[in-house]
């Protein structure tokens, strides 16, 4: 089961900010700039002081309005979002790409919502049996809730990296590298189940930062160099034992079949002593590492 984590409830969640297309605002602001310039030029050419002051004031008003329009323009690229904050208060997130216009007084923080990879360093940890192993993983993730990514943690990228390493260490400590009991899962033989649990655990750990885990995979899994040779010899010994067991099982079956066929077809009648000798010879031939050297018996069965 996934390790239980007592995480605090999120204080803020993402909501879509109200905004408008920035192109009409851009066109209007450019027009206002032109009008401001023209009004100023016309104003300074007037003979009346009152008219001059009025036109210059109108020119300044046009210019300030244009600057307000320009200040609210925000370009949003695909795969990005803008988190808006007004006087310390979260006001929403702009996810629509293109040129957008928002409140010019808001602070706008760019957050990438693209899919990212994070690969851990090669970690040296102990497995469930206490054997030192080297393990590394790669995690595919993306920001799902931009508000939580910005306001719930200091640095969500660093947060994902640290929590991923913690989860990898916990998974490595929970399973043996190689289990001799088929009922128990091991890191080497149950990679799909292990990575599924790793993804689940990382997802629980980084949920507070508004991050969603897409997939995780182990990229390195090996015994540490100081015990690698000894573990290799143990694996070779286990393989030899398993192969010998299979050979003996097959040889016993063949001997049983040979004795049964001889008895059914009445080829030859063997007493218990000769049956034992025949079984011994067949097992030696079938289980031996080297080819058997046949000996021709030119006498009777008993000599």
N, C-alpha and C positions, 0 to 999 in steps of 0.2 A: 504494500500500500504506500501511497505518497505520504511523505513526511508532513505532519500537521504543522502549519505555520500560523501563528496568531498575529495576523497583519491588521493594522488599524484600518478603519473604514475610510474610503476616499473622501476628501473634503470638497472636491470639485470634479465635475464630469464635463466632457465636451458637449458643447451645443453650437449650432450653426449661427454665425454672426449675420446680422442684417447688413447688406451691402448692395451696391448697384454696379452696373457696368461702368467702367471708367472711360469708355470712348466718348460718350456725349459730354461728360465732364471735361475731358481733355479738349475737345473741340470748343466748348464754351469758354474754357479758361484761356485758350489761345486767342479767341475772339475778343475777350475782355482785355487782354494785354494790348491788342491792336487798338481797341477803342480807347484805352487809357493813354496810349501814345498820341493818338490823333487828338483826343480831347486836350491833352497838355499842350500840344503844338498850337492848336486853335486858340487855347486860352491865353497863351503868352502874347498872341498877336492882337488881342483885343485892346481897345483904348480905355475902357472903363475898368477901374480897380475892382469893383464889385463883381463884374463879369469874370475878370481874370481869376479872382479868388474862388468864385463858384466853380468855374471849369477845372481849375487845378484840384480843388477838393473832390470833384467828381472823378477826375483822372486817378487820384489817389484811391478813391473808393473802388474803382474798377480794378486797379492793380492789386489791392488787398484781397478783393474777392477772387481774383485769378490765382493769387498765391495760396489762398485757402483751398481752392480746387486742386491745384498741383500737389499740395501737402497731403491730401487724402488719397491720391492715386497710389495703388499698390499692384505690382506685377506678380502674379502667382503662376509659377511653372507647373507643368504636370508632375505629379508625384511629390508635391510640396503643399504645405498649408501655412497660414499665417495666424498665429495666436494673438488676439487683441487684448490689451490691458489698458484700462482708463483709470488713472490716478490710483494704481495699485489693485484695482478690481478687475477680475476676468470678465470680459464682455462677450466673448464668443470666438469662434474659429472660422476662417475663410478657407474653404477647400476648393471652390470653383476656380479653375485655372483661367488665365487671361488677365486683362487689365481690369481691376476692380477699384471702386471708390468706397472708402470707409471714413469714419470719423477722423479728421486730421489730428485730433488731440490724443488719439490712442497710440500706445507703443505697440509695435508689430514685431513679433519674433518668428523667424522662419524655422519650421520644423519639417524635416524630410519624412515623408510617409512611404518612401520606396522600400522594397525588400532588401534586407541587408544580411550579410554573413558575419559571423563571429567565430573564429577558431581559437580554441584555448591553447596555451602552451602545453608542452608535454609535462604532465604531472606525475610525480613519483609518490605513490600511495600504497597502502597495504590492503589486500583483498580480504574477504571474510575469513580466510584461513591464516591470515597474518603474513602472507607472502608479498614481498615488495614487487609492484608491477609499475609499468609506465603506461599512461593512458592519456588520450587527447580526444577532443570532440569538436565538431563544427555545428553551429546552430544557425538556422535560417529564421529570421524574425522581421517584424515591421511594427511601426507605431500605429496602434489602433485608436487610442484616445489621446489626442494631442494635449488636452488640458492637464491630464494626469501626468503625462510625460514631462511637462514643463513645471508644474506646481507641486507635485507630490514627492519628487526626488530632486536632488541637487543637479545630477548629471545622469540622464537616463541611459546613455551609452555606457558609461562606466558602471552603472548599476547592473545592466544586463551582463557585462563581462564578469563582474564579481559573483553575481548570483549563479551564472553558468558554471564557473569554476567550483563553487560550493556544491552545486548539484552533482557535478561529475565526481567529485571526491566522495560524496555520500553514496552514490550508486556503486562506485568501486569498492567501498567498504562493506556494502550490503551483500555482495555476491562473491563467490569464488571465481578465480580465473578459469579453472577447469575442474568440473565436478565429476567424481567417479560414480555418483548416484544419479541414475537417469531421472529420478523423480525431482531432483533439485536443479534449479536453473543456474547456469554459469555464464560468465561474460563472453567466453569464446563460443559456446554452442548455442546460445539463445540471444543472438545479436538483435533480432527484430523485437523481441519482447523487452529487452533491456533498453533499447533506444526509445521504444514507445513510453516506457516508464520515465526515462530521462526527459523526454519532451514534456510529459505531464508535470513532472516536478519543477522543471525550469519555468513552465507556464504559470504555475502557482506562485513561484517566487517573484516573477517579474510583473504579475498582474497589477500590482500597486502602481507601477510606472506606466500603465496603459499600453503595454507591449504584448503582442500576440506571437506565440511561437508557432512557426509553420512546420518545421521539421528539425530533428537533430540526428546526427550520426557519429559513431566513434570512428576517428581517423587513425588512431594508433592504439594498439593493445598488445603488450608484450611483457614478459618477465624482465625485471631489472637485470643489468649485465652481470651483477655479482652472483646471481643464482640461475641465470639463463642456462648455463651448461648442465648444471645438476638437474634442472627441470626438464631439459631436453632428453637426458638419459632416462628420467622417469617416464616420460611420454613414450620413448622407444620401448622401454620395458613393458609398459602397459599394452602397447601395440603388439609386442611379441606374445604376451600372455593371451591377449584376445585372439590372435591368429592361431595359436596352439590349441586354445579351447575349441575353436571352430573346426580345426583339423581332427581333433580327437572325437568330437561329436559326429563328424562325417564318417570317420573310420569305424566307430562302434556301429553305426547304422549299416555300413557295408558288410561288416563281419556278421551281424545278425541276419542280413539278407542272404549272405552266402551259406550260412548254416541252415537257414530255412529252406532254401532252394535245393540243397543237397539232400535234405531229409524228405522233401516232398517228391522229388524225382527218383528217390532211392538210388542215387548214384553210388554212394558208399555208406556203410554203416560205421560210425565212429563211436568209440566208448568215450567216457568223460575225460579220461587222460589225454586221448588223441584230440578231442575237441579243444581241450585247454592248450595243447601244443599248437594246434592250428590257429586258434585265436591269438596266441602270443606271436606267432610268425606273421600273421596278417597285420596285426597292430604295429609290429616293428617295420614292416614294409610300408604301410600307409602313413605312419607318423614320422618316419625317419627323415633326416635332412638330406641324406645321400641316397643315390640309387641302390637298390638291393642287388646283391650278387647271388644269382640262383645257384642252387646245388642240386644236381640230378641224383635222385635216389634210384639206383639200379636194382635194389633188392625189393623186399616186401615192405608193406606199410609199417611193419613193426621192427625193421632192421635197417 
